[in-house]
């Protein structure tokens, strides 16, 4: 249901392979580190463009 409200960075197909979502590409830098490139046309709910800068996020 969340995919009907939110767009995820990545999604999966019927074979559970990763597919682009908000991230148009990604690469695994190490076993615990990934670099994702967001689509240039990504917009917030108010219509403003998403601006990105390099950042680090930890998921637990």
mmJSON file of the N, C-alpha and C atoms, coordinates in Angstrom:
{"data_MODEL":{"atom_site":{
"group_PDB":["ATOM","ATOM","ATOM","ATOM","ATOM","ATOM","ATOM","ATOM","ATOM","ATOM","ATOM","ATOM","ATOM","ATOM","ATOM","ATOM","ATOM","ATOM","ATOM","ATOM","ATOM","ATOM","ATOM","ATOM","ATOM","ATOM","ATOM","ATOM","ATOM","ATOM","ATOM","ATOM","ATOM","ATOM","ATOM","ATOM","ATOM","ATOM","ATOM","ATOM","ATOM","ATOM","ATOM","ATOM","ATOM","ATOM","ATOM","ATOM","ATOM","ATOM","ATOM","ATOM","ATOM","ATOM","ATOM","ATOM","ATOM","ATOM","ATOM","ATOM","ATOM","ATOM","ATOM","ATOM","ATOM","ATOM","ATOM","ATOM","ATOM","ATOM","ATOM","ATOM","ATOM","ATOM","ATOM","ATOM","ATOM","ATOM","ATOM","ATOM","ATOM","ATOM","ATOM","ATOM","ATOM","ATOM","ATOM","ATOM","ATOM","ATOM","ATOM","ATOM","ATOM","ATOM","ATOM","ATOM","ATOM","ATOM","ATOM","ATOM","ATOM","ATOM","ATOM","ATOM","ATOM","ATOM","ATOM","ATOM","ATOM","ATOM","ATOM","ATOM","ATOM","ATOM","ATOM","ATOM","ATOM","ATOM","ATOM","ATOM","ATOM","ATOM","ATOM","ATOM","ATOM","ATOM","ATOM","ATOM","ATOM","ATOM","ATOM","ATOM","ATOM","ATOM","ATOM","ATOM","ATOM","ATOM","ATOM","ATOM","ATOM","ATOM","ATOM","ATOM","ATOM","ATOM","ATOM","ATOM","ATOM","ATOM","ATOM","ATOM","ATOM","ATOM","ATOM","ATOM","ATOM","ATOM","ATOM","ATOM","ATOM","ATOM","ATOM","ATOM","ATOM","ATOM","ATOM","ATOM","ATOM","ATOM","ATOM","ATOM","ATOM","ATOM","ATOM","ATOM","ATOM","ATOM","ATOM","ATOM"],
"id":[1,2,3,4,5,6,7,8,9,10,11,12,13,14,15,16,17,18,19,20,21,22,23,24,25,26,27,28,29,30,31,32,33,34,35,36,37,38,39,40,41,42,43,44,45,46,47,48,49,50,51,52,53,54,55,56,57,58,59,60,61,62,63,64,65,66,67,68,69,70,71,72,73,74,75,76,77,78,79,80,81,82,83,84,85,86,87,88,89,90,91,92,93,94,95,96,97,98,99,100,101,102,103,104,105,106,107,108,109,110,111,112,113,114,115,116,117,118,119,120,121,122,123,124,125,126,127,128,129,130,131,132,133,134,135,136,137,138,139,140,141,142,143,144,145,146,147,148,149,150,151,152,153,154,155,156,157,158,159,160,161,162,163,164,165,166,167,168,169,170,171,172,173,174,175,176,177,178,179,180],
"type_symbol":["N","C","C","N","C","C","N","C","C","N","C","C","N","C","C","N","C","C","N","C","C","N","C","C","N","C","C","N","C","C","N","C","C","N","C","C","N","C","C","N","C","C","N","C","C","N","C","C","N","C","C","N","C","C","N","C","C","N","C","C","N","C","C","N","C","C","N","C","C","N","C","C","N","C","C","N","C","C","N","C","C","N","C","C","N","C","C","N","C","C","N","C","C","N","C","C","N","C","C","N","C","C","N","C","C","N","C","C","N","C","C","N","C","C","N","C","C","N","C","C","N","C","C","N","C","C","N","C","C","N","C","C","N","C","C","N","C","C","N","C","C","N","C","C","N","C","C","N","C","C","N","C","C","N","C","C","N","C","C","N","C","C","N","C","C","N","C","C","N","C","C","N","C","C","N","C","C","N","C","C"],
"label_atom_id":["N","CA","C","N","CA","C","N","CA","C","N","CA","C","N","CA","C","N","CA","C","N","CA","C","N","CA","C","N","CA","C","N","CA","C","N","CA","C","N","CA","C","N","CA","C","N","CA","C","N","CA","C","N","CA","C","N","CA","C","N","CA","C","N","CA","C","N","CA","C","N","CA","C","N","CA","C","N","CA","C","N","CA","C","N","CA","C","N","CA","C","N","CA","C","N","CA","C","N","CA","C","N","CA","C","N","CA","C","N","CA","C","N","CA","C","N","CA","C","N","CA","C","N","CA","C","N","CA","C","N","CA","C","N","CA","C","N","CA","C","N","CA","C","N","CA","C","N","CA","C","N","CA","C","N","CA","C","N","CA","C","N","CA","C","N","CA","C","N","CA","C","N","CA","C","N","CA","C","N","CA","C","N","CA","C","N","CA","C","N","CA","C","N","CA","C","N","CA","C","N","CA","C","N","CA","C","N","CA","C"],
"label_alt_id":[null,null,null,null,null,null,null,null,null,null,null,null,null,null,null,null,null,null,null,null,null,null,null,null,null,null,null,null,null,null,null,null,null,null,null,null,null,null,null,null,null,null,null,null,null,null,null,null,null,null,null,null,null,null,null,null,null,null,null,null,null,null,null,null,null,null,null,null,null,null,null,null,null,null,null,null,null,null,null,null,null,null,null,null,null,null,null,null,null,null,null,null,null,null,null,null,null,null,null,null,null,null,null,null,null,null,null,null,null,null,null,null,null,null,null,null,null,null,null,null,null,null,null,null,null,null,null,null,null,null,null,null,null,null,null,null,null,null,null,null,null,null,null,null,null,null,null,null,null,null,null,null,null,null,null,null,null,null,null,null,null,null,null,null,null,null,null,null,null,null,null,null,null,null,null,null,null,null,null,null],
"label_comp_id":["UNK","UNK","UNK","UNK","UNK","UNK","UNK","UNK","UNK","UNK","UNK","UNK","UNK","UNK","UNK","UNK","UNK","UNK","UNK","UNK","UNK","UNK","UNK","UNK","UNK","UNK","UNK","UNK","UNK","UNK","UNK","UNK","UNK","UNK","UNK","UNK","UNK","UNK","UNK","UNK","UNK","UNK","UNK","UNK","UNK","UNK","UNK","UNK","UNK","UNK","UNK","UNK","UNK","UNK","UNK","UNK","UNK","UNK","UNK","UNK","UNK","UNK","UNK","UNK","UNK","UNK","UNK","UNK","UNK","UNK","UNK","UNK","UNK","UNK","UNK","UNK","UNK","UNK","UNK","UNK","UNK","UNK","UNK","UNK","UNK","UNK","UNK","UNK","UNK","UNK","UNK","UNK","UNK","UNK","UNK","UNK","UNK","UNK","UNK","UNK","UNK","UNK","UNK","UNK","UNK","UNK","UNK","UNK","UNK","UNK","UNK","UNK","UNK","UNK","UNK","UNK","UNK","UNK","UNK","UNK","UNK","UNK","UNK","UNK","UNK","UNK","UNK","UNK","UNK","UNK","UNK","UNK","UNK","UNK","UNK","UNK","UNK","UNK","UNK","UNK","UNK","UNK","UNK","UNK","UNK","UNK","UNK","UNK","UNK","UNK","UNK","UNK","UNK","UNK","UNK","UNK","UNK","UNK","UNK","UNK","UNK","UNK","UNK","UNK","UNK","UNK","UNK","UNK","UNK","UNK","UNK","UNK","UNK","UNK","UNK","UNK","UNK","UNK","UNK","UNK"],
"label_asym_id":["A","A","A","A","A","A","A","A","A","A","A","A","A","A","A","A","A","A","A","A","A","A","A","A","A","A","A","A","A","A","A","A","A","A","A","A","A","A","A","A","A","A","A","A","A","A","A","A","A","A","A","A","A","A","A","A","A","A","A","A","A","A","A","A","A","A","A","A","A","A","A","A","A","A","A","A","A","A","A","A","A","A","A","A","A","A","A","A","A","A","A","A","A","A","A","A","A","A","A","A","A","A","A","A","A","A","A","A","A","A","A","A","A","A","A","A","A","A","A","A","A","A","A","A","A","A","A","A","A","A","A","A","A","A","A","A","A","A","A","A","A","A","A","A","A","A","A","A","A","A","A","A","A","A","A","A","A","A","A","A","A","A","A","A","A","A","A","A","A","A","A","A","A","A","A","A","A","A","A","A"],
"label_entity_id":["1","1","1","1","1","1","1","1","1","1","1","1","1","1","1","1","1","1","1","1","1","1","1","1","1","1","1","1","1","1","1","1","1","1","1","1","1","1","1","1","1","1","1","1","1","1","1","1","1","1","1","1","1","1","1","1","1","1","1","1","1","1","1","1","1","1","1","1","1","1","1","1","1","1","1","1","1","1","1","1","1","1","1","1","1","1","1","1","1","1","1","1","1","1","1","1","1","1","1","1","1","1","1","1","1","1","1","1","1","1","1","1","1","1","1","1","1","1","1","1","1","1","1","1","1","1","1","1","1","1","1","1","1","1","1","1","1","1","1","1","1","1","1","1","1","1","1","1","1","1","1","1","1","1","1","1","1","1","1","1","1","1","1","1","1","1","1","1","1","1","1","1","1","1","1","1","1","1","1","1"],
"label_seq_id":[1,1,1,2,2,2,3,3,3,4,4,4,5,5,5,6,6,6,7,7,7,8,8,8,9,9,9,10,10,10,11,11,11,12,12,12,13,13,13,14,14,14,15,15,15,16,16,16,17,17,17,18,18,18,19,19,19,20,20,20,21,21,21,22,22,22,23,23,23,24,24,24,25,25,25,26,26,26,27,27,27,28,28,28,29,29,29,30,30,30,31,31,31,32,32,32,33,33,33,34,34,34,35,35,35,36,36,36,37,37,37,38,38,38,39,39,39,40,40,40,41,41,41,42,42,42,43,43,43,44,44,44,45,45,45,46,46,46,47,47,47,48,48,48,49,49,49,50,50,50,51,51,51,52,52,52,53,53,53,54,54,54,55,55,55,56,56,56,57,57,57,58,58,58,59,59,59,60,60,60],
"pdbx_PDB_ins_code":[null,null,null,null,null,null,null,null,null,null,null,null,null,null,null,null,null,null,null,null,null,null,null,null,null,null,null,null,null,null,null,null,null,null,null,null,null,null,null,null,null,null,null,null,null,null,null,null,null,null,null,null,null,null,null,null,null,null,null,null,null,null,null,null,null,null,null,null,null,null,null,null,null,null,null,null,null,null,null,null,null,null,null,null,null,null,null,null,null,null,null,null,null,null,null,null,null,null,null,null,null,null,null,null,null,null,null,null,null,null,null,null,null,null,null,null,null,null,null,null,null,null,null,null,null,null,null,null,null,null,null,null,null,null,null,null,null,null,null,null,null,null,null,null,null,null,null,null,null,null,null,null,null,null,null,null,null,null,null,null,null,null,null,null,null,null,null,null,null,null,null,null,null,null,null,null,null,null,null,null],
"Cartn_x":[0.809,0.0,0.864,1.996,2.842,3.279,3.409,3.836,2.763,1.546,0.483,0.564,1.284,1.408,2.816,3.819,5.211,5.934,6.932,7.805,9.081,9.498,10.687,11.932,13.096,14.346,14.502,14.24,14.315,13.047,12.741,11.594,12.046,11.188,11.534,10.52,10.987,10.082,9.52,8.811,8.175,9.19,10.445,11.511,12.355,11.891,12.555,13.915,14.107,15.33,15.095,16.139,16.021,15.794,14.908,14.578,14.583,14.816,14.828,13.482,13.57,12.405,12.775,12.848,13.328,14.823,15.536,16.946,17.002,17.666,17.754,18.887,19.868,20.964,21.552,22.301,22.91,24.097,25.015,26.158,26.535,27.043,27.48,28.963,29.309,30.701,31.463,30.76,31.327,30.162,30.417,29.305,28.243,28.613,27.659,27.456,27.911,27.829,27.348,26.361,25.814,25.83,25.966,25.821,24.616,23.644,22.444,22.408,21.98,21.82,20.333,19.825,18.402,18.064,16.839,16.364,16.398,16.759,16.808,15.419,14.396,13.033,12.251,12.911,12.23,11.672,10.425,9.765,9.144,9.087,8.382,6.878,6.088,4.63,4.117,4.892,4.465,4.901,5.536,5.959,7.382,8.037,9.421,10.378,11.43,12.432,13.204,13.506,14.341,15.774,16.409,17.821,18.638,19.706,20.505,21.921,22.538,23.96,24.48,25.76,26.285,25.973,25.527,25.226,25.435,25.436,25.61,24.432,23.833,22.681,22.944,22.626,22.78,21.408,21.206,19.952,20.241,19.432,19.639,18.483],
"Cartn_y":[-1.19,0.0,1.271,1.216,2.412,2.89,1.977,2.379,3.185,3.156,3.958,5.406,5.621,6.947,7.503,6.66,7.082,6.417,7.105,6.482,6.073,4.84,4.333,4.578,4.522,4.689,3.588,2.371,1.22,0.408,-0.394,-1.288,-2.654,-3.638,-4.967,-5.406,-6.257,-6.801,-8.131,-8.855,-10.106,-11.175,-11.033,-11.977,-11.475,-10.412,-9.773,-9.174,-8.812,-8.104,-6.607,-5.91,-4.468,-3.733,-2.758,-1.916,-0.458,0.477,1.895,2.37,3.283,3.991,5.465,6.083,7.459,7.518,6.448,6.343,5.75,6.437,5.919,4.923,4.993,4.026,3.887,2.815,2.552,1.631,1.689,0.772,0.449,-0.749,-1.174,-0.876,0.012,0.406,-0.583,-1.19,-2.189,-3.041,-4.044,-4.866,-4.085,-2.927,-2.151,-0.723,-0.42,0.952,0.962,1.829,1.972,3.44,3.69,5.03,4.998,5.902,5.981,7.319,7.314,8.537,8.757,9.901,10.197,10.758,10.519,11.077,12.6,13.239,14.703,15.329,14.569,15.116,14.813,14.339,14.022,15.302,15.225,16.395,16.055,17.057,16.945,17.035,16.75,16.78,18.178,19.224,20.588,21.012,20.091,20.378,20.874,21.197,21.666,20.53,20.839,19.823,19.387,18.105,17.578,17.956,18.634,19.008,18.039,17.545,16.553,17.054,16.475,16.693,15.4,15.134,13.907,13.845,12.705,12.535,11.088,10.881,9.537,9.247,8.077,7.691,6.294,6.09,4.783,4.189,2.987,2.257,1.104,0.995,-0.101,-1.061],
"Cartn_z":[0.0,0.0,0.0,0.697,0.774,-0.604,-1.574,-2.915,-3.639,-3.135,-3.717,-3.223,-2.111,-1.518,-1.687,-1.509,-1.553,-2.708,-3.234,-4.233,-3.525,-3.712,-3.043,-3.904,-3.266,-4.003,-5.044,-4.641,-5.529,-5.352,-6.348,-6.266,-6.758,-6.699,-7.19,-8.238,-9.147,-10.149,-9.65,-10.502,-10.087,-9.697,-10.181,-9.829,-8.662,-8.014,-6.87,-7.214,-8.475,-8.881,-8.669,-8.226,-8.004,-9.308,-9.254,-10.4,-9.947,-10.88,-10.513,-9.963,-9.041,-8.525,-8.562,-7.4,-7.313,-7.673,-7.349,-7.753,-9.153,-10.073,-11.442,-11.606,-10.698,-10.736,-9.342,-9.141,-7.852,-8.049,-7.109,-7.136,-5.698,-5.512,-4.195,-4.075,-3.139,-2.948,-2.077,-1.143,-0.238,0.254,1.062,1.548,2.332,2.857,3.66,3.164,1.953,1.444,-0.006,-0.284,-1.627,-2.034,-3.323,-3.879,-4.812,-4.558,-5.373,-6.084,-7.342,-8.125,-8.344,-7.859,-7.981,-9.352,-9.779,-11.054,-10.983,-12.078,-12.133,-12.096,-12.499,-12.524,-11.248,-10.194,-8.936,-8.313,-7.865,-7.28,-5.941,-5.072,-3.799,-4.071,-3.069,-3.246,-3.587,-3.266,-3.595,-4.999,-5.736,-7.103,-7.233,-6.126,-6.17,-6.49,-7.234,-7.575,-6.337,-6.27,-5.194,-5.509,-4.598,-4.751,-3.904,-4.457,-3.725,-3.52,-2.552,-2.304,-1.673,-1.793,-1.199,0.29,0.734,2.157,2.553,3.829,4.367,5.282,5.107,5.907,6.454,7.707,8.321,8.563,8.074,8.297,9.237,10.255,11.227,11.166],
"occupancy":[1.0,1.0,1.0,1.0,1.0,1.0,1.0,1.0,1.0,1.0,1.0,1.0,1.0,1.0,1.0,1.0,1.0,1.0,1.0,1.0,1.0,1.0,1.0,1.0,1.0,1.0,1.0,1.0,1.0,1.0,1.0,1.0,1.0,1.0,1.0,1.0,1.0,1.0,1.0,1.0,1.0,1.0,1.0,1.0,1.0,1.0,1.0,1.0,1.0,1.0,1.0,1.0,1.0,1.0,1.0,1.0,1.0,1.0,1.0,1.0,1.0,1.0,1.0,1.0,1.0,1.0,1.0,1.0,1.0,1.0,1.0,1.0,1.0,1.0,1.0,1.0,1.0,1.0,1.0,1.0,1.0,1.0,1.0,1.0,1.0,1.0,1.0,1.0,1.0,1.0,1.0,1.0,1.0,1.0,1.0,1.0,1.0,1.0,1.0,1.0,1.0,1.0,1.0,1.0,1.0,1.0,1.0,1.0,1.0,1.0,1.0,1.0,1.0,1.0,1.0,1.0,1.0,1.0,1.0,1.0,1.0,1.0,1.0,1.0,1.0,1.0,1.0,1.0,1.0,1.0,1.0,1.0,1.0,1.0,1.0,1.0,1.0,1.0,1.0,1.0,1.0,1.0,1.0,1.0,1.0,1.0,1.0,1.0,1.0,1.0,1.0,1.0,1.0,1.0,1.0,1.0,1.0,1.0,1.0,1.0,1.0,1.0,1.0,1.0,1.0,1.0,1.0,1.0,1.0,1.0,1.0,1.0,1.0,1.0,1.0,1.0,1.0,1.0,1.0,1.0],
"B_iso_or_equiv":[0.0,0.0,0.0,0.0,0.0,0.0,0.0,0.0,0.0,0.0,0.0,0.0,0.0,0.0,0.0,0.0,0.0,0.0,0.0,0.0,0.0,0.0,0.0,0.0,0.0,0.0,0.0,0.0,0.0,0.0,0.0,0.0,0.0,0.0,0.0,0.0,0.0,0.0,0.0,0.0,0.0,0.0,0.0,0.0,0.0,0.0,0.0,0.0,0.0,0.0,0.0,0.0,0.0,0.0,0.0,0.0,0.0,0.0,0.0,0.0,0.0,0.0,0.0,0.0,0.0,0.0,0.0,0.0,0.0,0.0,0.0,0.0,0.0,0.0,0.0,0.0,0.0,0.0,0.0,0.0,0.0,0.0,0.0,0.0,0.0,0.0,0.0,0.0,0.0,0.0,0.0,0.0,0.0,0.0,0.0,0.0,0.0,0.0,0.0,0.0,0.0,0.0,0.0,0.0,0.0,0.0,0.0,0.0,0.0,0.0,0.0,0.0,0.0,0.0,0.0,0.0,0.0,0.0,0.0,0.0,0.0,0.0,0.0,0.0,0.0,0.0,0.0,0.0,0.0,0.0,0.0,0.0,0.0,0.0,0.0,0.0,0.0,0.0,0.0,0.0,0.0,0.0,0.0,0.0,0.0,0.0,0.0,0.0,0.0,0.0,0.0,0.0,0.0,0.0,0.0,0.0,0.0,0.0,0.0,0.0,0.0,0.0,0.0,0.0,0.0,0.0,0.0,0.0,0.0,0.0,0.0,0.0,0.0,0.0,0.0,0.0,0.0,0.0,0.0,0.0],
"pdbx_formal_charge":[null,null,null,null,null,null,null,null,null,null,null,null,null,null,null,null,null,null,null,null,null,null,null,null,null,null,null,null,null,null,null,null,null,null,null,null,null,null,null,null,null,null,null,null,null,null,null,null,null,null,null,null,null,null,null,null,null,null,null,null,null,null,null,null,null,null,null,null,null,null,null,null,null,null,null,null,null,null,null,null,null,null,null,null,null,null,null,null,null,null,null,null,null,null,null,null,null,null,null,null,null,null,null,null,null,null,null,null,null,null,null,null,null,null,null,null,null,null,null,null,null,null,null,null,null,null,null,null,null,null,null,null,null,null,null,null,null,null,null,null,null,null,null,null,null,null,null,null,null,null,null,null,null,null,null,null,null,null,null,null,null,null,null,null,null,null,null,null,null,null,null,null,null,null,null,null,null,null,null,null],
"auth_seq_id":[1,1,1,2,2,2,3,3,3,4,4,4,5,5,5,6,6,6,7,7,7,8,8,8,9,9,9,10,10,10,11,11,11,12,12,12,13,13,13,14,14,14,15,15,15,16,16,16,17,17,17,18,18,18,19,19,19,20,20,20,21,21,21,22,22,22,23,23,23,24,24,24,25,25,25,26,26,26,27,27,27,28,28,28,29,29,29,30,30,30,31,31,31,32,32,32,33,33,33,34,34,34,35,35,35,36,36,36,37,37,37,38,38,38,39,39,39,40,40,40,41,41,41,42,42,42,43,43,43,44,44,44,45,45,45,46,46,46,47,47,47,48,48,48,49,49,49,50,50,50,51,51,51,52,52,52,53,53,53,54,54,54,55,55,55,56,56,56,57,57,57,58,58,58,59,59,59,60,60,60],
"auth_comp_id":["UNK","UNK","UNK","UNK","UNK","UNK","UNK","UNK","UNK","UNK","UNK","UNK","UNK","UNK","UNK","UNK","UNK","UNK","UNK","UNK","UNK","UNK","UNK","UNK","UNK","UNK","UNK","UNK","UNK","UNK","UNK","UNK","UNK","UNK","UNK","UNK","UNK","UNK","UNK","UNK","UNK","UNK","UNK","UNK","UNK","UNK","UNK","UNK","UNK","UNK","UNK","UNK","UNK","UNK","UNK","UNK","UNK","UNK","UNK","UNK","UNK","UNK","UNK","UNK","UNK","UNK","UNK","UNK","UNK","UNK","UNK","UNK","UNK","UNK","UNK","UNK","UNK","UNK","UNK","UNK","UNK","UNK","UNK","UNK","UNK","UNK","UNK","UNK","UNK","UNK","UNK","UNK","UNK","UNK","UNK","UNK","UNK","UNK","UNK","UNK","UNK","UNK","UNK","UNK","UNK","UNK","UNK","UNK","UNK","UNK","UNK","UNK","UNK","UNK","UNK","UNK","UNK","UNK","UNK","UNK","UNK","UNK","UNK","UNK","UNK","UNK","UNK","UNK","UNK","UNK","UNK","UNK","UNK","UNK","UNK","UNK","UNK","UNK","UNK","UNK","UNK","UNK","UNK","UNK","UNK","UNK","UNK","UNK","UNK","UNK","UNK","UNK","UNK","UNK","UNK","UNK","UNK","UNK","UNK","UNK","UNK","UNK","UNK","UNK","UNK","UNK","UNK","UNK","UNK","UNK","UNK","UNK","UNK","UNK","UNK","UNK","UNK","UNK","UNK","UNK"],
"auth_asym_id":["A","A","A","A","A","A","A","A","A","A","A","A","A","A","A","A","A","A","A","A","A","A","A","A","A","A","A","A","A","A","A","A","A","A","A","A","A","A","A","A","A","A","A","A","A","A","A","A","A","A","A","A","A","A","A","A","A","A","A","A","A","A","A","A","A","A","A","A","A","A","A","A","A","A","A","A","A","A","A","A","A","A","A","A","A","A","A","A","A","A","A","A","A","A","A","A","A","A","A","A","A","A","A","A","A","A","A","A","A","A","A","A","A","A","A","A","A","A","A","A","A","A","A","A","A","A","A","A","A","A","A","A","A","A","A","A","A","A","A","A","A","A","A","A","A","A","A","A","A","A","A","A","A","A","A","A","A","A","A","A","A","A","A","A","A","A","A","A","A","A","A","A","A","A","A","A","A","A","A","A"],
"auth_atom_id":["N","CA","C","N","CA","C","N","CA","C","N","CA","C","N","CA","C","N","CA","C","N","CA","C","N","CA","C","N","CA","C","N","CA","C","N","CA","C","N","CA","C","N","CA","C","N","CA","C","N","CA","C","N","CA","C","N","CA","C","N","CA","C","N","CA","C","N","CA","C","N","CA","C","N","CA","C","N","CA","C","N","CA","C","N","CA","C","N","CA","C","N","CA","C","N","CA","C","N","CA","C","N","CA","C","N","CA","C","N","CA","C","N","CA","C","N","CA","C","N","CA","C","N","CA","C","N","CA","C","N","CA","C","N","CA","C","N","CA","C","N","CA","C","N","CA","C","N","CA","C","N","CA","C","N","CA","C","N","CA","C","N","CA","C","N","CA","C","N","CA","C","N","CA","C","N","CA","C","N","CA","C","N","CA","C","N","CA","C","N","CA","C","N","CA","C","N","CA","C","N","CA","C","N","CA","C","N","CA","C"],
"pdbx_PDB_model_num":[1,1,1,1,1,1,1,1,1,1,1,1,1,1,1,1,1,1,1,1,1,1,1,1,1,1,1,1,1,1,1,1,1,1,1,1,1,1,1,1,1,1,1,1,1,1,1,1,1,1,1,1,1,1,1,1,1,1,1,1,1,1,1,1,1,1,1,1,1,1,1,1,1,1,1,1,1,1,1,1,1,1,1,1,1,1,1,1,1,1,1,1,1,1,1,1,1,1,1,1,1,1,1,1,1,1,1,1,1,1,1,1,1,1,1,1,1,1,1,1,1,1,1,1,1,1,1,1,1,1,1,1,1,1,1,1,1,1,1,1,1,1,1,1,1,1,1,1,1,1,1,1,1,1,1,1,1,1,1,1,1,1,1,1,1,1,1,1,1,1,1,1,1,1,1,1,1,1,1,1]
}}}
